Amino acid sequence: MQLHDLKPKHKNRNKKRVGRGGAHGTYSGHGMKGQKSRAGRKMVPIIRELIKKYPKLKGYRSFRFEKDCAVVNLETLEKHCKDGEIINPENLTKSGIVNQINGKTPKVKILGTGKLTKKLVVENCKASKTAKEAIEKAGGVIK
């Protein structure tokens, strides 16, 4: 007997070709009958119109403040601060204009909403372009 004379003892069984969707049985997870089980099915989402109205994520939510940043407008500084006062995050938390975040003094950003007539010295605070212009116009200084 030679190697090429060897033959298997049993015949190979023909495999049943079903589903063609992984190891999920004959229906491959689609169930029986109906539109959802057919090939090439397309189900139109009911809320498609609502989904299409949402903006794409590229520019959406691009304008955000940092998590540990507090925002103060010029009108609140006008109301609560005296002329020539030094404004920094520590003084703002002591005066109660800004609350502490997680027990720490937050970074502060000053925005240009409102009018300012007092000369203020601003230290360690970020400021928007309009806020800088308004503070310098009133005679204040940003360090």
SULRAJO-V371104 format. One record per residue. RES is the residue in one letter. D_FIRST is the distance of its C-alpha to the first C-alpha in whole Angstrom. Layout:
# SULRAJO-V371104
RES_D_FIRST ; RES_D_FIRST
This chain:
# SULRAJO-V371104
M_0 ; Q_4 ; L_7 ; H_8 ; D_6 ; L_8 ; K_11 ; P_14 ; K_15 ; H_19 ; K_21 ; N_23 ; R_26 ; N_29 ; K_31 ; K_35 ; R_37 ; V_40 ; G_43 ; R_42 ; G_44 ; G_42 ; A_41 ; H_44 ; G_43 ; T_43 ; Y_47 ; S_46 ; G_49 ; H_52 ; G_52 ; M_53 ; K_55 ; G_58 ; Q_59 ; K_57 ; S_54 ; R_54 ; A_52 ; G_54 ; R_57 ; K_60 ; M_63 ; V_66 ; P_67 ; I_71 ; I_72 ; R_71 ; E_75 ; L_76 ; I_73 ; K_73 ; K_77 ; Y_76 ; P_76 ; K_73 ; L_72 ; K_73 ; G_77 ; Y_77 ; R_78 ; S_79 ; F_82 ; R_82 ; F_84 ; E_82 ; K_82 ; D_84 ; C_87 ; A_90 ; V_92 ; V_96 ; N_98 ; L_101 ; E_103 ; T_102 ; L_103 ; E_107 ; K_107 ; H_106 ; C_107 ; K_110 ; D_111 ; G_110 ; E_108 ; I_104 ; I_101 ; N_98 ; P_95 ; E_97 ; N_100 ; L_99 ; T_97 ; K_100 ; S_102 ; G_100 ; I_99 ; V_95 ; N_93 ; Q_91 ; I_87 ; N_85 ; G_88 ; K_88 ; T_91 ; P_89 ; K_89 ; V_92 ; K_92 ; I_95 ; L_95 ; G_98 ; T_99 ; G_103 ; K_106 ; L_107 ; T_110 ; K_110 ; K_109 ; L_106 ; V_104 ; V_100 ; E_98 ; N_94 ; C_94 ; K_92 ; A_94 ; S_94 ; K_95 ; T_98 ; A_99 ; K_99 ; E_101 ; A_103 ; I_104 ; E_105 ; K_107 ; A_109 ; G_109 ; G_106 ; V_104 ; I_100 ; K_99
